[in-house]
Every structure is written in structure tokens, then in C-alpha cells.
Amino acid sequence: MAMKNIPSVDLADFLSDDPQRKEKFVNEIGKAYEEIGFVALKNHFLSENLVEELYKEVKSFFELPLETKQKYEIEGLAGQRGYISFGKEHAKGKKEGDLKEFWHFGQEPSADANLSDSYPENVKVSELKDFNHVGMEAYRMLEKTGIYVLRALAIYIGLDEHYFDHWASNGNSILRPIHYPPIQEEPKGAVRAGEHGDINLITLLMGASTGGLQVLRKDGEWIDAIPQEDELVINVGDMLERLTNNKLRSTIHRVINPPKEEWGKPRYSIPFFMHPRSDMRLDCLDECMDEDHPKQYEDISAGEFLNQRLIEIGLAKK
């Protein structure tokens, strides 16, 4: 039977002391990522209270006057921190800007990280005293969840369980609260988010305020991604697909415009794009290559790959 929704997995299985439950989780998430590239995950580290606080802060920010928000749009950062205004970003290969505005929280590395490159400072919003604190608390909980997901995938691929720990801890990850405003007039070829694959290792998405997220199945059918309220949607990004030589799939997805009768409703969505440190190599793993699966990609670092893609989606200049 054709899959109508994305598979659901339970992180509590992986965290349990029962080797069989742990193995069950590894196989379930691994097979889902080979098949469709998306899962819904329950029992993550984000509390219901923290999610509510974050949405409250995010809505308060996007309700600020445009001139207030624009003072947080910082030139020269390729949109990697602070505010990015409506229509600035577009899907790779598209001219039309997506129907959204968004904010970026970035990594605040620990003092002992010894990073070879330094990350830009986060932009502080003076009008909302809790905005930055709540945003970074959610950032940490999503990063923690993501590291456990990557541990399960490392086992599935045949690597040491902690293969990704160093690269993903203090990595170049981004938390992106997005506001899709009400649609005022017939969009000319534009959608809330054009079909695309994510750039990063994995993306963790907390439930959006309204529907619209669709995933492209292997047979070319679009299916709705509808998680339960307490679940995160987690998908494979292009970096992980590249690293695993296409074993794990970065699935094309999109956010469609709502039916006309719902144009008046805004949509809020908060993805966490989990990036590794910039010096991580994305060269195809030996464990994912054989006679039937020859190497598909040139060698490249995560930082080089990210820069290429930021130019393609209109956030960075050549």
C-alpha cells in the first residue's frame, strides 16, 4: 500500500537500556530515510512549555512594525543571523521569492570548542526581553535531539555510534522561525516555499501552526507530512545524502499555498537546520560505496558546499 503519511518513530526506544528497542529504532529510522527521507519523532527533548514560549516570542517579533524588524537585517552576513525580509529567499532554480519572512538564531559555541572558524554573533532584539533567551534554549534542545538521531544513523550506516558527535556539537546549525503572512492577492507563480531539498545534515521541524508541508514520494506523488502535536518532523538534508552516497535520501519537499478561503491565516513554522562544523568532509563514505553503488559526488567540505548553496538560493553573492 502506498505510504499516505511519513513514518513515526519513538526516540525513547533508542534511549532505553533495552538493546532490542535500540536496534528497532535504528532500523526503523534508517529504512525510513532510505525510502522517503522523512520521519515524525516523538519523545524528543523539547518540552511543550518551551514550544509554547517560543511560538509566543516568535509571533511577537513578526508583529513588530516592518521598520523595527528591518533594523535587524544585517548586510554582509548572507542572511546567516538576524532578520531576512519577505521574498528574499527562493528555491534553487526558481526566480520567484518565497512568500515568507524569517529570523536566524545561530551557534554560540562552547569556549573549549577550538573552532577553526568563528561564527557571526547572534543579533539581539531589544524590544523583546525573552526572545533571544527562549530561542537559544530551544536551539540547545533541538541540537541535543539531533545528535541522538545522528548516533542512530551512524550505527545504521556501519560507523561508530559517536561518529557525528564532534562535527555536530558546536556545528554551524541554524534555528529559523518563519512567518508566512496572510496571502493578499493571487500569487504570481510564488508559493510559501518552493520545492527544494535542505542543504544540511538533518532538519528538525516542530509542528507548524497550519498545514501545507508536502513530501515527494519515490513514485512522484506528493503526500502531506502530518505529525502528531507532540512530534518533530525530521528529514535528511543534501549534506547527509552526499556523505552517504545517496543511501539516505534528501527528499524534495515544499510548503503549498492554502485553499483560497484560508488565505487570511498566517502560518508559523520553526525548523532547525543541523549543520556540521565547516571543516567536516562530505566525501562519500567507504561504507556506502561498492560495485553496485559507485561514488556519486566530488570531494568537498561542509563549508564549501554551504557557500555554493547560499549563492544558488539568493542569500549570498558570488
N, C-alpha and C positions, 0 to 999 in steps of 0.2 A: 504493500500500500504506500502511495506517495506520502512523504512527510508533509503535514499541514502546518506544523509549528516547530520551533527549534527544540532539541532535546534538553531535558532538565537534569542537572547533576547536583549532588549534595557534598559540599566541602567537609562536612562533619565525618563523612566516610574516610576521606584522606587523612584527617587529623586524629582519627581513632587509633587505639592501640591494637586493633584487630588487623593483622596483615591481609586477610581476605577482603575486608572492607576497603582497605587502602588500594589493593590491587584492582578491585571493582571500579573505584573512582578513576584510576589511571587508565584502565581500558575504555571506560565509558567516554571520558573526555577526549582521549586520543582518537578513538573511532569517530566521534562526532566531528572533530577537527579535520579528519581525513575526508569525511563525507560532505559536510556543509560549512565547516569553519566557524560555527556559532553554537554556544550553549547558553542556557539560563542556569545561574548558580545560586543555590540557597545556602544559608548558614555562613555568610561572609562576615567580615569584621566591622561593617558599617552598622551602627545602631539606628533604629527607627527615629530616635530623638535627634541624632546628628543629621540624618537626611532631612528631617523637617526644618531644623535650624538652617541648614544650607539653602534649601529652597526659599525660605523666608528672606535670607540675606540677598540671594541672587535676584529675586523679584524686586526687592527694594532698590538694588543697584540699577536694574534696567528701567525702573520707573523714574529715575533721576532725569532732569532735563538734558536734552541732547548736548548742549554746550558744556554741561558739567561732565558728562561721560567723555566727550571729545578731549578734555584736558588730560585724560589718562591714556590717550592713543599716542604712543611714543614712537617718533621716527627713528629709523635705524635699527630696530630690534627684529625686523622681519616678522612682526606680529607674534613674537615668542613670549611676550609678557604684556599684561595690561589689557586695554580695550581695543577691539577690532570692529570697526563700524559696519553698518548694513551693506551687504552686496560686495564687500571687498574680496572675499574668497570665492573661488569657483572650482568645480570638479576638474580633474585633469582632462584636457582635451575639449573643455567647454569654454565659451566666451561669456555666457550669462552668469552674473554673480548669484550666489545662493541667497535665498530670502531669509537672512539671519544676521544678527549681530552677536558678538561673544566676548568673553573675557578669558585670559590665560593666567593661571597660577603655575609657577614653575618650581623646580627643585631648590631646596635650601639645604645644601649638602652638609653632612656632619663634619666637624673640624678634622677628624682623622681620615677623611676620605682620600686625601692626597690626589685630588683630581688634576689631571694634566691640563685640562682647560677649565676656565671658571665660567659659571652660569651667570646670566644677567640677574640683577636684583629684582625681586618681585615689586610690583607697583602698589603702593599703599593708598587706599581710598579713605580720605579724611572725613567724608560725610557720614560714613557708616562705621562705628567703632568696632563692631564684631565681625565685619565682612572678611578681613584677611585672616583673622584667627580661626574662624569656623571653616573657611576654605582650606587652610593648611592642615587642620585636624582631619578633614575628610580626605585630603591628599594622602596623608600618612596611612589611614586605614585602607584605602584603595591600593596603595603600594604594597602593604603587607599582604592583602588578599592576592594580589597579582604574583607576588613571589612564590606563594604556595601553589598557585596554578602552574607557574613555570617549573616548579620542582616536579609536579606530576608529569608534565610534558617531557622533562629531561629523562625521567625513568622510561616513559613510553618510547622515546627515540632510541634509548640504549646508552644514554650518557650517565655520568654521576648525578645523583639527585640534586646536588648543590651547584651544578654547572653554571646556572644563570645568576646565582646569588650576588657575586661580586659585581657583575655587569649591571644588574637591575637595581640593586641598592645604590642610592645616590645617583641613579641614572637620570637622563635628560627628559624625564616624564613631564607631561602637561595635564593639568586639570582644566577642562574647558566648559564652564557654564554657558549655554547657548539660549538665546531668546529668538524665537521665530514670531515676529509681530503678527497681529491680525492682517489678513490679506485685504487690501482696499480696492483693488481693481484686477481685472483679468491678467494674470502673469503672462508676459510675452516669452514663452519658451523657458521660463525660470521655474524651478521647484525649490522646496525648502532646503533640500540638499541633493545635488545631482548624484547619479550612480557613481560609486567610487570604491576603491579598496583603501584601507587605512595604511599609513606609512610605517607604523611602529611594530613592536613585537606582538603585544596583545592590547585590546581596548576593553575597558570595563565601563559599562554604562548603567547608571541607576535609572529606574523606571521613569520614562518621560511623562509629562503632565497630560499629554494626549497621544493617541496612536500615530501611525504614519511610517514607522520603520519597517522596511521590507528587505528581504534577503533573496538573492538569486540562487535558486536550486540548480543542481547539475544539469537537469533536463531543460533549463531555460525558463522555468516557471518562477514568478515572483511569489514568495509567501510572506505573510505578516509575521513579524517577531513579537510575540505577545507573552512576556514573562508574567509570573505572579507578582503581586505587590512587593513581596519581600525578597525578590530575586534580582540579581545583576545579570545583564546580558554581557557575555564576554566573547569576543571574536579574535581570530588570528589576523595579524597585520602583515603587510608585504615583507617586512624585515624577517619575520619568522618563516614565512613561506620560502623566502630566498635562502635562508640559513639551512632549512630542511630540504632544499632541492625539490620543492613542490609536494613533499609528503604531507605537510599540514597546509591547509588551503586558506588563503586570504580571500574571502568571499566578497563579491561585489554586493553592495547594499545601497539604499537610498532612503530619503525621507520624502514621501509624496505629499502633495498639497491635499488638504482635507476636502470633503464634499462642500459645494458652494454654501450650503446652509450653515456650515461651521467656520466659514472664513473669518467671522468676527472673534474667534477664540485665539488667543496667543498659545504658543507651545514652548515649554521649557524642557531642556534636556541637558544632562551633565555627564559627558564622557570623560574618562581618564585614559589618556594615551600613554601606555607604558613603553618608554624608550630606554635603551641601554645607555651606558656611558658612550661618548662619541668615538672612543678608540676601540670599541669592540669590533672584531672582524665579523663580517657576514658571509665569509667564504663558505660555500656548500660543505656541510659536514660529511666526513667519510662514511659515517653510519647511515647516511641517506643516499649513498650512490652505489650502484652496481651495474652489471651489464645491461639490465633492463631499464635502469634509471641513471643514464649518463648525466654528467654535470650540465646544468641548465644556465648558470649565471657566471658572469665575470666576478673576480675577487674585488671586494670593496669594503670600506669601513662604514660603520653606522653613521658617523658624522658626514661623510661624503655623500652617502645615499640620501640622508635627510636634506642636505642642501640642494641636491638635484631636484627633489620633490617639492620643496618650498618654492622654487622658481617655477615649476610646472603648474602649481595651483595659485600662483599670483601673489604670494605673501613675501617672497624675496626677489631681488633683482639680480640679473646675471652679472 
